[in-house]
Amino acid sequence: MKRKIFAWMLALLCVCGMFKVPVEAASEQIRKTTYEENGEVEVDFYGRAQYKNAKVTVKAQDGTKLKAVITDKDSDDLDFKVTGLQPNTKYTYTISGIRVSNNDSYGKVGGSFTTPKTELAIRKVKYDREDKELEIEFFSRVQFKNVKVTLIDEDGSSKKLKVLEKDRDEMEVRAGSLKRGHTYTIQVQGVRQYKKGSYTTVTKSFTVK
């Protein structure tokens, strides 16, 4: 009897292991998931993606499903838009009807993303060493009024930066020479979400590569 129970448990473990492999393989097909703005998410794949009746499902941590629709897709990425997201919250998603790279059949891939504390925030700061400029990207469309940009180094020293260009969701400033591996804080004063609220100040820390 004990041998039969042991054999049954061993078989069950093997079956579970068989089902676990495709899930891990699926997650490895996603290169990056990026929350853009206003409920829009971009998923980048490692290999070439193909679709067949593709759908996306988004869930909150408590299992609640949110309305999500695919807005664009091509061979290396897919975009979808979610309704009802809350700020500063982690969500999981599953894309069905997809195969990536050389997979034989269509299946599912999944990942997660976290929304910012507020849509009025700096998403990314990128340093161009050759031009000695900083590109500042925001999570959403913004407006500027008497904008001022300040750079603060690790020692707390600050300097005002010259604004070179401004766009609907990004700006470029002259930064000068920044030290590789050092962390800086960028402060943008006089910005607001497009046609929403009052003008305020947003900050973000970044490390120079």
Disulfide bonds with the S-S distance in Angstrom:
none
